[in-house]
């Protein structure tokens, strides 16, 4: 997994609201596990997996100085 400040991840901006909503819908309507639902929601935003999504989100938050 790449550092979120390096190419190509720096072009991915996580949308947590869309991620959470899509994962919840996939989980509820699709009857899938939360883990699989989060992976699918992350892939819908261009990330490799939910782990990649959370990694980039953490880097984005740290880079922007949100606390």
Predicted model as a PDB file, atoms N, CA, C, CB and O in Angstrom, pLDDT in the B-factor column:
MODEL        1                                                                  
ATOM      1  N   UNK A   1       0.840  -1.179   0.000  1.00 47.00           N  
ATOM      2  CA  UNK A   1       0.000   0.000   0.000  1.00 47.00           C  
ATOM      3  C   UNK A   1       0.884   1.240   0.000  1.00 47.00           C  
ATOM      4  CB  UNK A   1      -0.955  -0.001   1.214  1.00 47.00           C  
ATOM      5  O   UNK A   1       1.899   1.283   0.695  1.00 47.00           O  
ATOM      6  N   UNK A   2       0.511   2.214  -0.754  1.00 48.00           N  
ATOM      7  CA  UNK A   2       1.305   3.433  -0.883  1.00 48.00           C  
ATOM      8  C   UNK A   2       1.012   4.408   0.234  1.00 48.00           C  
ATOM      9  CB  UNK A   2       1.048   4.092  -2.220  1.00 48.00           C  
ATOM     10  O   UNK A   2      -0.056   4.387   0.847  1.00 48.00           O  
ATOM     11  N   UNK A   3       1.988   5.263   0.483  1.00 51.00           N  
ATOM     12  CA  UNK A   3       1.789   6.363   1.413  1.00 51.00           C  
ATOM     13  C   UNK A   3       0.724   7.282   0.831  1.00 51.00           C  
ATOM     14  CB  UNK A   3       3.125   7.136   1.679  1.00 51.00           C  
ATOM     15  O   UNK A   3       0.780   7.589  -0.360  1.00 51.00           O  
ATOM     16  N   UNK A   4      -0.250   7.734   1.627  1.00 44.00           N  
ATOM     17  CA  UNK A   4      -1.338   8.553   1.086  1.00 44.00           C  
ATOM     18  C   UNK A   4      -0.897   9.885   0.517  1.00 44.00           C  
ATOM     19  CB  UNK A   4      -2.342   8.798   2.142  1.00 44.00           C  
ATOM     20  O   UNK A   4      -1.680  10.536  -0.175  1.00 44.00           O  
ATOM     21  N   UNK A   5       0.324  10.313   0.781  1.00 50.00           N  
ATOM     22  CA  UNK A   5       0.796  11.581   0.241  1.00 50.00           C  
ATOM     23  C   UNK A   5       1.518  11.409  -1.092  1.00 50.00           C  
ATOM     24  CB  UNK A   5       1.712  12.255   1.238  1.00 50.00           C  
ATOM     25  O   UNK A   5       1.923  12.394  -1.709  1.00 50.00           O  
ATOM     26  N   UNK A   6       1.683  10.168  -1.539  1.00 50.00           N  
ATOM     27  CA  UNK A   6       2.400   9.890  -2.778  1.00 50.00           C  
ATOM     28  C   UNK A   6       1.447   9.463  -3.877  1.00 50.00           C  
ATOM     29  CB  UNK A   6       3.454   8.816  -2.555  1.00 50.00           C  
ATOM     30  O   UNK A   6       0.340   8.990  -3.619  1.00 50.00           O  
ATOM     31  N   UNK A   7       1.903   9.640  -5.109  1.00 43.00           N  
ATOM     32  CA  UNK A   7       1.146   9.198  -6.273  1.00 43.00           C  
ATOM     33  C   UNK A   7       0.939   7.704  -6.191  1.00 43.00           C  
ATOM     34  CB  UNK A   7       1.862   9.579  -7.584  1.00 43.00           C  
ATOM     35  O   UNK A   7       1.876   7.030  -5.762  1.00 43.00           O  
ATOM     36  N   UNK A   8      -0.196   7.105  -6.558  1.00 56.00           N  
ATOM     37  CA  UNK A   8      -1.398   7.753  -7.074  1.00 56.00           C  
ATOM     38  C   UNK A   8      -2.417   8.107  -5.991  1.00 56.00           C  
ATOM     39  CB  UNK A   8      -2.045   6.865  -8.090  1.00 56.00           C  
ATOM     40  O   UNK A   8      -3.437   8.728  -6.292  1.00 56.00           O  
ATOM     41  N   UNK A   9      -2.165   7.728  -4.744  1.00 62.00           N  
ATOM     42  CA  UNK A   9      -3.154   7.928  -3.690  1.00 62.00           C  
ATOM     43  C   UNK A   9      -3.476   9.390  -3.415  1.00 62.00           C  
ATOM     44  CB  UNK A   9      -2.677   7.290  -2.435  1.00 62.00           C  
ATOM     45  O   UNK A   9      -4.561   9.704  -2.926  1.00 62.00           O  
ATOM     46  N   UNK A  10      -2.551  10.280  -3.722  1.00 65.00           N  
ATOM     47  CA  UNK A  10      -2.816  11.690  -3.426  1.00 65.00           C  
ATOM     48  C   UNK A  10      -3.971  12.243  -4.248  1.00 65.00           C  
ATOM     49  CB  UNK A  10      -1.570  12.519  -3.677  1.00 65.00           C  
ATOM     50  O   UNK A  10      -4.500  13.309  -3.931  1.00 65.00           O  
ATOM     51  N   UNK A  11      -4.369  11.534  -5.297  1.00 77.00           N  
ATOM     52  CA  UNK A  11      -5.498  11.967  -6.116  1.00 77.00           C  
ATOM     53  C   UNK A  11      -6.820  11.394  -5.635  1.00 77.00           C  
ATOM     54  CB  UNK A  11      -5.273  11.575  -7.552  1.00 77.00           C  
ATOM     55  O   UNK A  11      -7.882  11.767  -6.135  1.00 77.00           O  
ATOM     56  N   UNK A  12      -6.760  10.491  -4.666  1.00 82.00           N  
ATOM     57  CA  UNK A  12      -7.971   9.905  -4.099  1.00 82.00           C  
ATOM     58  C   UNK A  12      -8.346  10.678  -2.843  1.00 82.00           C  
ATOM     59  CB  UNK A  12      -7.772   8.392  -3.782  1.00 82.00           C  
ATOM     60  O   UNK A  12      -7.561  10.760  -1.898  1.00 82.00           O  
ATOM     61  N   UNK A  13      -9.529  11.236  -2.837  1.00 87.00           N  
ATOM     62  CA  UNK A  13     -10.004  11.958  -1.658  1.00 87.00           C  
ATOM     63  C   UNK A  13     -11.178  11.171  -1.091  1.00 87.00           C  
ATOM     64  CB  UNK A  13     -10.419  13.443  -2.006  1.00 87.00           C  
ATOM     65  O   UNK A  13     -12.233  11.097  -1.721  1.00 87.00           O  
ATOM     66  N   UNK A  14     -11.008  10.580   0.093  1.00 92.00           N  
ATOM     67  CA  UNK A  14     -12.064   9.765   0.678  1.00 92.00           C  
ATOM     68  C   UNK A  14     -13.315  10.590   0.988  1.00 92.00           C  
ATOM     69  CB  UNK A  14     -11.559   9.092   1.944  1.00 92.00           C  
ATOM     70  O   UNK A  14     -13.228  11.692   1.529  1.00 92.00           O  
ATOM     71  N   UNK A  15     -14.459  10.046   0.642  1.00 95.00           N  
ATOM     72  CA  UNK A  15     -15.753  10.651   0.970  1.00 95.00           C  
ATOM     73  C   UNK A  15     -16.397   9.739   2.009  1.00 95.00           C  
ATOM     74  CB  UNK A  15     -16.681  10.827  -0.321  1.00 95.00           C  
ATOM     75  O   UNK A  15     -17.062   8.761   1.666  1.00 95.00           O  
ATOM     76  N   UNK A  16     -16.191  10.072   3.288  1.00 95.00           N  
ATOM     77  CA  UNK A  16     -16.618   9.181   4.359  1.00 95.00           C  
ATOM     78  C   UNK A  16     -18.140   9.027   4.416  1.00 95.00           C  
ATOM     79  CB  UNK A  16     -16.104   9.693   5.688  1.00 95.00           C  
ATOM     80  O   UNK A  16     -18.641   7.948   4.731  1.00 95.00           O  
ATOM     81  N   UNK A  17     -18.869  10.088   4.118  1.00 97.00           N  
ATOM     82  CA  UNK A  17     -20.332  10.005   4.145  1.00 97.00           C  
ATOM     83  C   UNK A  17     -20.829   9.022   3.085  1.00 97.00           C  
ATOM     84  CB  UNK A  17     -20.962  11.401   3.919  1.00 97.00           C  
ATOM     85  O   UNK A  17     -21.673   8.172   3.372  1.00 97.00           O  
ATOM     86  N   UNK A  18     -20.314   9.133   1.875  1.00 97.00           N  
ATOM     87  CA  UNK A  18     -20.717   8.214   0.803  1.00 97.00           C  
ATOM     88  C   UNK A  18     -20.257   6.797   1.104  1.00 97.00           C  
ATOM     89  CB  UNK A  18     -20.148   8.675  -0.547  1.00 97.00           C  
ATOM     90  O   UNK A  18     -20.980   5.837   0.833  1.00 97.00           O  
ATOM     91  N   UNK A  19     -19.053   6.658   1.666  1.00 98.00           N  
ATOM     92  CA  UNK A  19     -18.516   5.344   2.012  1.00 98.00           C  
ATOM     93  C   UNK A  19     -19.419   4.646   3.033  1.00 98.00           C  
ATOM     94  CB  UNK A  19     -17.083   5.476   2.566  1.00 98.00           C  
ATOM     95  O   UNK A  19     -19.819   3.500   2.832  1.00 98.00           O  
ATOM     96  N   UNK A  20     -19.735   5.341   4.121  1.00 98.00           N  
ATOM     97  CA  UNK A  20     -20.557   4.749   5.182  1.00 98.00           C  
ATOM     98  C   UNK A  20     -21.957   4.405   4.680  1.00 98.00           C  
ATOM     99  CB  UNK A  20     -20.653   5.704   6.375  1.00 98.00           C  
ATOM    100  O   UNK A  20     -22.496   3.346   5.003  1.00 98.00           O  
ATOM    101  N   UNK A  21     -22.547   5.310   3.884  1.00 98.00           N  
ATOM    102  CA  UNK A  21     -23.890   5.065   3.367  1.00 98.00           C  
ATOM    103  C   UNK A  21     -23.902   3.868   2.424  1.00 98.00           C  
ATOM    104  CB  UNK A  21     -24.420   6.307   2.648  1.00 98.00           C  
ATOM    105  O   UNK A  21     -24.766   2.998   2.538  1.00 98.00           O  
ATOM    106  N   UNK A  22     -22.960   3.818   1.503  1.00 98.00           N  
ATOM    107  CA  UNK A  22     -22.906   2.705   0.545  1.00 98.00           C  
ATOM    108  C   UNK A  22     -22.657   1.385   1.263  1.00 98.00           C  
ATOM    109  CB  UNK A  22     -21.807   2.948  -0.507  1.00 98.00           C  
ATOM    110  O   UNK A  22     -23.288   0.376   0.947  1.00 98.00           O  
ATOM    111  N   UNK A  23     -21.741   1.386   2.227  1.00 98.00           N  
ATOM    112  CA  UNK A  23     -21.451   0.157   2.972  1.00 98.00           C  
ATOM    113  C   UNK A  23     -22.688  -0.323   3.736  1.00 98.00           C  
ATOM    114  CB  UNK A  23     -20.278   0.385   3.949  1.00 98.00           C  
ATOM    115  O   UNK A  23     -22.974  -1.520   3.762  1.00 98.00           O  
ATOM    116  N   UNK A  24     -23.412   0.593   4.349  1.00 98.00           N  
ATOM    117  CA  UNK A  24     -24.622   0.222   5.098  1.00 98.00           C  
ATOM    118  C   UNK A  24     -25.688  -0.351   4.174  1.00 98.00           C  
ATOM    119  CB  UNK A  24     -25.183   1.438   5.848  1.00 98.00           C  
ATOM    120  O   UNK A  24     -26.345  -1.334   4.515  1.00 98.00           O  
ATOM    121  N   UNK A  25     -25.858   0.255   3.013  1.00 98.00           N  
ATOM    122  CA  UNK A  25     -26.851  -0.235   2.055  1.00 98.00           C  
ATOM    123  C   UNK A  25     -26.459  -1.617   1.539  1.00 98.00           C  
ATOM    124  CB  UNK A  25     -27.002   0.751   0.877  1.00 98.00           C  
ATOM    125  O   UNK A  25     -27.296  -2.517   1.461  1.00 98.00           O  
ATOM    126  N   UNK A  26     -25.197  -1.780   1.193  1.00 97.00           N  
ATOM    127  CA  UNK A  26     -24.723  -3.082   0.705  1.00 97.00           C  
ATOM    128  C   UNK A  26     -24.923  -4.149   1.778  1.00 97.00           C  
ATOM    129  CB  UNK A  26     -23.229  -3.007   0.294  1.00 97.00           C  
ATOM    130  O   UNK A  26     -25.375  -5.256   1.487  1.00 97.00           O  
ATOM    131  N   UNK A  27     -24.585  -3.808   3.010  1.00 97.00           N  
ATOM    132  CA  UNK A  27     -24.721  -4.755   4.119  1.00 97.00           C  
ATOM    133  C   UNK A  27     -26.186  -5.117   4.357  1.00 97.00           C  
ATOM    134  CB  UNK A  27     -24.107  -4.168   5.400  1.00 97.00           C  
ATOM    135  O   UNK A  27     -26.522  -6.295   4.480  1.00 97.00           O  
ATOM    136  N   UNK A  28     -27.054  -4.118   4.423  1.00 97.00           N  
ATOM    137  CA  UNK A  28     -28.463  -4.351   4.742  1.00 97.00           C  
ATOM    138  C   UNK A  28     -29.229  -4.980   3.577  1.00 97.00           C  
ATOM    139  CB  UNK A  28     -29.126  -3.042   5.141  1.00 97.00           C  
ATOM    140  O   UNK A  28     -29.896  -6.003   3.737  1.00 97.00           O  
ATOM    141  N   UNK A  29     -29.124  -4.360   2.416  1.00 97.00           N  
ATOM    142  CA  UNK A  29     -29.903  -4.832   1.275  1.00 97.00           C  
ATOM    143  C   UNK A  29     -29.296  -6.063   0.613  1.00 97.00           C  
ATOM    144  CB  UNK A  29     -30.038  -3.730   0.259  1.00 97.00           C  
ATOM    145  O   UNK A  29     -30.009  -6.914   0.083  1.00 97.00           O  
ATOM    146  N   UNK A  30     -27.976  -6.142   0.652  1.00 96.00           N  
ATOM    147  CA  UNK A  30     -27.308  -7.269  -0.001  1.00 96.00           C  
ATOM    148  C   UNK A  30     -27.098  -8.462   0.908  1.00 96.00           C  
ATOM    149  CB  UNK A  30     -25.992  -6.831  -0.537  1.00 96.00           C  
ATOM    150  O   UNK A  30     -26.777  -9.557   0.447  1.00 96.00           O  
ATOM    151  N   UNK A  31     -27.282  -8.245   2.217  1.00 96.00           N  
ATOM    152  CA  UNK A  31     -27.085  -9.327   3.161  1.00 96.00           C  
ATOM    153  C   UNK A  31     -25.627  -9.759   3.276  1.00 96.00           C  
ATOM    154  CB  UNK A  31     -27.926 -10.496   2.765  1.00 96.00           C  
ATOM    155  O   UNK A  31     -25.340 -10.899   3.642  1.00 96.00           O  
ATOM    156  N   UNK A  32     -24.715  -8.852   2.966  1.00 97.00           N  
ATOM    157  CA  UNK A  32     -23.302  -9.178   3.016  1.00 97.00           C  
ATOM    158  C   UNK A  32     -22.713  -8.763   4.360  1.00 97.00           C  
ATOM    159  CB  UNK A  32     -22.549  -8.499   1.864  1.00 97.00           C  
ATOM    160  O   UNK A  32     -23.303  -7.966   5.089  1.00 97.00           O  
ATOM    161  N   UNK A  33     -21.549  -9.311   4.676  1.00 98.00           N  
ATOM    162  CA  UNK A  33     -20.876  -8.945   5.913  1.00 98.00           C  
ATOM    163  C   UNK A  33     -20.438  -7.486   5.840  1.00 98.00           C  
ATOM    164  CB  UNK A  33     -19.664  -9.871   6.176  1.00 98.00           C  
ATOM    165  O   UNK A  33     -20.295  -6.927   4.752  1.00 98.00           O  
ATOM    166  N   UNK A  34     -20.226  -6.875   7.002  1.00 98.00           N  
ATOM    167  CA  UNK A  34     -19.768  -5.486   7.042  1.00 98.00           C  
ATOM    168  C   UNK A  34     -18.408  -5.365   6.362  1.00 98.00           C  
ATOM    169  CB  UNK A  34     -19.690  -4.975   8.500  1.00 98.00           C  
ATOM    170  O   UNK A  34     -18.151  -4.391   5.654  1.00 98.00           O  
ATOM    171  N   UNK A  35     -17.540  -6.346   6.573  1.00 98.00           N  
ATOM    172  CA  UNK A  35     -16.209  -6.319   5.967  1.00 98.00           C  
ATOM    173  C   UNK A  35     -16.295  -6.291   4.442  1.00 98.00           C  
ATOM    174  CB  UNK A  35     -15.393  -7.532   6.425  1.00 98.00           C  
ATOM    175  O   UNK A  35     -15.624  -5.485   3.796  1.00 98.00           O  
ATOM    176  N   UNK A  36     -17.105  -7.155   3.874  1.00 98.00           N  
ATOM    177  CA  UNK A  36     -17.250  -7.190   2.420  1.00 98.00           C  
ATOM    178  C   UNK A  36     -17.930  -5.918   1.922  1.00 98.00           C  
ATOM    179  CB  UNK A  36     -18.052  -8.433   1.984  1.00 98.00           C  
ATOM    180  O   UNK A  36     -17.547  -5.370   0.889  1.00 98.00           O  
ATOM    181  N   UNK A  37     -18.934  -5.451   2.651  1.00 98.00           N  
ATOM    182  CA  UNK A  37     -19.640  -4.224   2.269  1.00 98.00           C  
ATOM    183  C   UNK A  37     -18.680  -3.031   2.248  1.00 98.00           C  
ATOM    184  CB  UNK A  37     -20.809  -3.949   3.241  1.00 98.00           C  
ATOM    185  O   UNK A  37     -18.740  -2.206   1.336  1.00 98.00           O  
ATOM    186  N   UNK A  38     -17.804  -2.936   3.237  1.00 98.00           N  
ATOM    187  CA  UNK A  38     -16.845  -1.836   3.268  1.00 98.00           C  
ATOM    188  C   UNK A  38     -15.837  -1.951   2.127  1.00 98.00           C  
ATOM    189  CB  UNK A  38     -16.115  -1.805   4.612  1.00 98.00           C  
ATOM    190  O   UNK A  38     -15.454  -0.942   1.535  1.00 98.00           O  
ATOM    191  N   UNK A  39     -15.409  -3.166   1.818  1.00 98.00           N  
ATOM    192  CA  UNK A  39     -14.495  -3.352   0.689  1.00 98.00           C  
ATOM    193  C   UNK A  39     -15.139  -2.904  -0.616  1.00 98.00           C  
ATOM    194  CB  UNK A  39     -14.063  -4.818   0.585  1.00 98.00           C  
ATOM    195  O   UNK A  39     -14.496  -2.238  -1.427  1.00 98.00           O  
ATOM    196  N   UNK A  40     -16.388  -3.258  -0.825  1.00 98.00           N  
ATOM    197  CA  UNK A  40     -17.094  -2.857  -2.047  1.00 98.00           C  
ATOM    198  C   UNK A  40     -17.311  -1.346  -2.089  1.00 98.00           C  
ATOM    199  CB  UNK A  40     -18.444  -3.584  -2.147  1.00 98.00           C  
ATOM    200  O   UNK A  40     -17.169  -0.727  -3.144  1.00 98.00           O  
ATOM    201  N   UNK A  41     -17.652  -0.754  -0.951  1.00 98.00           N  
ATOM    202  CA  UNK A  41     -17.848   0.698  -0.888  1.00 98.00           C  
ATOM    203  C   UNK A  41     -16.537   1.429  -1.169  1.00 98.00           C  
ATOM    204  CB  UNK A  41     -18.402   1.111   0.494  1.00 98.00           C  
ATOM    205  O   UNK A  41     -16.531   2.462  -1.839  1.00 98.00           O  
ATOM    206  N   UNK A  42     -15.441   0.902  -0.665  1.00 97.00           N  
ATOM    207  CA  UNK A  42     -14.134   1.509  -0.916  1.00 97.00           C  
ATOM    208  C   UNK A  42     -13.759   1.407  -2.390  1.00 97.00           C  
ATOM    209  CB  UNK A  42     -13.058   0.842  -0.052  1.00 97.00           C  
ATOM    210  O   UNK A  42     -13.254   2.367  -2.972  1.00 97.00           O  
ATOM    211  N   UNK A  43     -14.000   0.261  -2.985  1.00 97.00           N  
ATOM    212  CA  UNK A  43     -13.685   0.070  -4.398  1.00 97.00           C  
ATOM    213  C   UNK A  43     -14.522   0.997  -5.275  1.00 97.00           C  
ATOM    214  CB  UNK A  43     -13.914  -1.389  -4.803  1.00 97.00           C  
ATOM    215  O   UNK A  43     -14.065   1.428  -6.333  1.00 97.00           O  
ATOM    216  N   UNK A  44     -15.746   1.305  -4.841  1.00 96.00           N  
ATOM    217  CA  UNK A  44     -16.604   2.215  -5.604  1.00 96.00           C  
ATOM    218  C   UNK A  44     -16.005   3.626  -5.671  1.00 96.00           C  
ATOM    219  CB  UNK A  44     -18.006   2.269  -4.978  1.00 96.00           C  
ATOM    220  O   UNK A  44     -16.325   4.396  -6.576  1.00 96.00           O  
ATOM    221  N   UNK A  45     -15.137   3.958  -4.712  1.00 95.00           N  
ATOM    222  CA  UNK A  45     -14.473   5.270  -4.707  1.00 95.00           C  
ATOM    223  C   UNK A  45     -13.073   5.203  -5.314  1.00 95.00           C  
ATOM    224  CB  UNK A  45     -14.390   5.814  -3.278  1.00 95.00           C  
ATOM    225  O   UNK A  45     -12.356   6.204  -5.332  1.00 95.00           O  
ATOM    226  N   UNK A  46     -12.683   4.038  -5.806  1.00 94.00           N  
ATOM    227  CA  UNK A  46     -11.392   3.913  -6.461  1.00 94.00           C  
ATOM    228  C   UNK A  46     -10.268   3.367  -5.595  1.00 94.00           C  
ATOM    229  CB  UNK A  46     -10.995   5.218  -6.971  1.00 94.00           C  
ATOM    230  O   UNK A  46      -9.117   3.323  -6.029  1.00 94.00           O  
ATOM    231  N   UNK A  47     -10.585   2.954  -4.390  1.00 95.00           N  
ATOM    232  CA  UNK A  47      -9.588   2.393  -3.487  1.00 95.00           C  
ATOM    233  C   UNK A  47      -9.484   0.886  -3.701  1.00 95.00           C  
ATOM    234  CB  UNK A  47      -9.939   2.710  -2.017  1.00 95.00           C  
ATOM    235  O   UNK A  47     -10.410   0.262  -4.219  1.00 95.00           O  
ATOM    236  N   UNK A  48      -8.350   0.302  -3.298  1.00 95.00           N  
ATOM    237  CA  UNK A  48      -8.125  -1.131  -3.468  1.00 95.00           C  
ATOM    238  C   UNK A  48      -8.991  -1.968  -2.532  1.00 95.00           C  
ATOM    239  CB  UNK A  48      -6.664  -1.455  -3.238  1.00 95.00           C  
ATOM    240  O   UNK A  48      -9.437  -3.058  -2.891  1.00 95.00           O  
ATOM    241  N   UNK A  49      -9.221  -1.451  -1.339  1.00 97.00           N  
ATOM    242  CA  UNK A  49      -9.943  -2.186  -0.297  1.00 97.00           C  
ATOM    243  C   UNK A  49     -10.345  -1.208   0.801  1.00 97.00           C  
ATOM    244  CB  UNK A  49      -9.072  -3.350   0.285  1.00 97.00           C  
ATOM    245  O   UNK A  49      -9.985  -0.032   0.756  1.00 97.00           O  
ATOM    246  N   UNK A  50     -11.088  -1.698   1.778  1.00 97.00           N  
ATOM    247  CA  UNK A  50     -11.453  -0.853   2.913  1.00 97.00           C  
ATOM    248  C   UNK A  50     -10.205  -0.454   3.694  1.00 97.00           C  
ATOM    249  CB  UNK A  50     -12.456  -1.581   3.834  1.00 97.00           C  
ATOM    250  O   UNK A  50     -10.112   0.673   4.179  1.00 97.00           O  
ATOM    251  N   UNK A  51      -9.253  -1.363   3.817  1.00 96.00           N  
ATOM    252  CA  UNK A  51      -8.005  -1.039   4.510  1.00 96.00           C  
ATOM    253  C   UNK A  51      -7.263   0.093   3.822  1.00 96.00           C  
ATOM    254  CB  UNK A  51      -7.110  -2.267   4.594  1.00 96.00           C  
ATOM    255  O   UNK A  51      -6.728   0.986   4.479  1.00 96.00           O  
ATOM    256  N   UNK A  52      -7.232   0.052   2.503  1.00 95.00           N  
ATOM    257  CA  UNK A  52      -6.592   1.120   1.722  1.00 95.00           C  
ATOM    258  C   UNK A  52      -7.358   2.431   1.921  1.00 95.00           C  
ATOM    259  CB  UNK A  52      -6.535   0.743   0.204  1.00 95.00           C  
ATOM    260  O   UNK A  52      -6.749   3.487   2.094  1.00 95.00           O  
ATOM    261  N   UNK A  53      -8.671   2.365   1.899  1.00 96.00           N  
ATOM    262  CA  UNK A  53      -9.516   3.541   2.116  1.00 96.00           C  
ATOM    263  C   UNK A  53      -9.183   4.198   3.459  1.00 96.00           C  
ATOM    264  CB  UNK A  53     -11.014   3.151   2.064  1.00 96.00           C  
ATOM    265  O   UNK A  53      -8.934   5.402   3.524  1.00 96.00           O  
ATOM    266  N   UNK A  54      -9.180   3.389   4.541  1.00 95.00           N  
ATOM    267  CA  UNK A  54      -8.930   3.927   5.878  1.00 95.00           C  
ATOM    268  C   UNK A  54      -7.509   4.473   5.999  1.00 95.00           C  
ATOM    269  CB  UNK A  54      -9.169   2.847   6.937  1.00 95.00           C  
ATOM    270  O   UNK A  54      -7.282   5.469   6.685  1.00 95.00           O  
ATOM    271  N   UNK A  55      -6.567   3.832   5.342  1.00 93.00           N  
ATOM    272  CA  UNK A  55      -5.179   4.298   5.356  1.00 93.00           C  
ATOM    273  C   UNK A  55      -5.076   5.678   4.692  1.00 93.00           C  
ATOM    274  CB  UNK A  55      -4.255   3.278   4.634  1.00 93.00           C  
ATOM    275  O   UNK A  55      -4.449   6.588   5.235  1.00 93.00           O  
ATOM    276  N   UNK A  56      -5.684   5.823   3.538  1.00 92.00           N  
ATOM    277  CA  UNK A  56      -5.643   7.107   2.828  1.00 92.00           C  
ATOM    278  C   UNK A  56      -6.415   8.168   3.614  1.00 92.00           C  
ATOM    279  CB  UNK A  56      -6.231   6.963   1.397  1.00 92.00           C  
ATOM    280  O   UNK A  56      -5.980   9.317   3.689  1.00 92.00           O  
ATOM    281  N   UNK A  57      -7.547   7.796   4.196  1.00 91.00           N  
ATOM    282  CA  UNK A  57      -8.319   8.752   4.993  1.00 91.00           C  
ATOM    283  C   UNK A  57      -7.494   9.250   6.177  1.00 91.00           C  
ATOM    284  CB  UNK A  57      -9.633   8.110   5.489  1.00 91.00           C  
ATOM    285  O   UNK A  57      -7.501  10.446   6.467  1.00 91.00           O  
ATOM    286  N   UNK A  58      -6.791   8.362   6.860  1.00 90.00           N  
ATOM    287  CA  UNK A  58      -5.951   8.770   7.991  1.00 90.00           C  
ATOM    288  C   UNK A  58      -4.864   9.735   7.530  1.00 90.00           C  
ATOM    289  CB  UNK A  58      -5.315   7.537   8.669  1.00 90.00           C  
ATOM    290  O   UNK A  58      -4.598  10.736   8.195  1.00 90.00           O  
ATOM    291  N   UNK A  59      -4.242   9.440   6.404  1.00 87.00           N  
ATOM    292  CA  UNK A  59      -3.220  10.335   5.868  1.00 87.00           C  
ATOM    293  C   UNK A  59      -3.795  11.673   5.457  1.00 87.00           C  
ATOM    294  CB  UNK A  59      -2.531   9.695   4.689  1.00 87.00           C  
ATOM    295  O   UNK A  59      -3.176  12.714   5.679  1.00 87.00           O  
ATOM    296  N   UNK A  60      -4.975  11.653   4.859  1.00 85.00           N  
ATOM    297  CA  UNK A  60      -5.638  12.880   4.426  1.00 85.00           C  
ATOM    298  C   UNK A  60      -5.955  13.765   5.640  1.00 85.00           C  
ATOM    299  CB  UNK A  60      -6.935  12.549   3.639  1.00 85.00           C  
ATOM    300  O   UNK A  60      -5.726  14.974   5.613  1.00 85.00           O  
ATOM    301  N   UNK A  61      -6.473  13.159   6.677  1.00 86.00           N  
ATOM    302  CA  UNK A  61      -6.812  13.904   7.891  1.00 86.00           C  
ATOM    303  C   UNK A  61      -5.547  14.478   8.519  1.00 86.00           C  
ATOM    304  CB  UNK A  61      -7.555  12.997   8.904  1.00 86.00           C  
ATOM    305  O   UNK A  61      -5.528  15.640   8.927  1.00 86.00           O  
ATOM    306  N   UNK A  62      -4.498  13.678   8.597  1.00 86.00           N  
ATOM    307  CA  UNK A  62      -3.241  14.152   9.186  1.00 86.00           C  
ATOM    308  C   UNK A  62      -2.647  15.292   8.350  1.00 86.00           C  
ATOM    309  CB  UNK A  62      -2.226  12.990   9.301  1.00 86.00           C  
ATOM    310  O   UNK A  62      -2.160  16.280   8.900  1.00 86.00           O  
ATOM    311  N   UNK A  63      -2.690  15.152   7.040  1.00 83.00           N  
ATOM    312  CA  UNK A  63      -2.135  16.171   6.152  1.00 83.00           C  
ATOM    313  C   UNK A  63      -2.920  17.478   6.241  1.00 83.00           C  
ATOM    314  CB  UNK A  63      -2.125  15.665   4.710  1.00 83.00           C  
ATOM    315  O   UNK A  63      -2.333  18.558   6.179  1.00 83.00           O  
ATOM    316  N   UNK A  64      -4.227  17.389   6.385  1.00 81.00           N  
ATOM    317  CA  UNK A  64      -5.058  18.585   6.445  1.00 81.00           C  
ATOM    318  C   UNK A  64      -5.041  19.215   7.827  1.00 81.00           C  
ATOM    319  CB  UNK A  64      -6.482  18.253   6.049  1.00 81.00           C  
ATOM    320  O   UNK A  64      -5.488  20.350   7.992  1.00 81.00           O  
ATOM    321  N   UNK A  65      -4.533  18.500   8.820  1.00 77.00           N  
ATOM    322  CA  UNK A  65      -4.432  19.044  10.161  1.00 77.00           C  
ATOM    323  C   UNK A  65      -5.708  18.970  10.967  1.00 77.00           C  
ATOM    324  CB  UNK A  65      -3.998  20.439  10.086  1.00 77.00           C  
ATOM    325  O   UNK A  65      -5.866  19.704  11.942  1.00 77.00           O  
ATOM    326  N   UNK A  66      -6.629  18.091  10.579  1.00 66.00           N  
ATOM    327  CA  UNK A  66      -7.858  17.914  11.360  1.00 66.00           C  
ATOM    328  C   UNK A  66      -7.517  17.165  12.641  1.00 66.00           C  
ATOM    329  CB  UNK A  66      -8.948  17.146  10.540  1.00 66.00           C  
ATOM    330  O   UNK A  66      -6.724  16.223  12.622  1.00 66.00           O  
ATOM    331  N   UNK A  67      -8.095  17.567  13.717  1.00 61.00           N  
ATOM    332  CA  UNK A  67      -7.860  16.892  15.011  1.00 61.00           C  
ATOM    333  C   UNK A  67      -9.170  16.683  15.708  1.00 61.00           C  
ATOM    334  CB  UNK A  67      -6.902  17.706  15.913  1.00 61.00           C  
ATOM    335  O   UNK A  67      -9.203  16.133  16.809  1.00 61.00           O  
TER     336      UNK A  67                                                      
ENDMDL                                                                          
END                                                                             
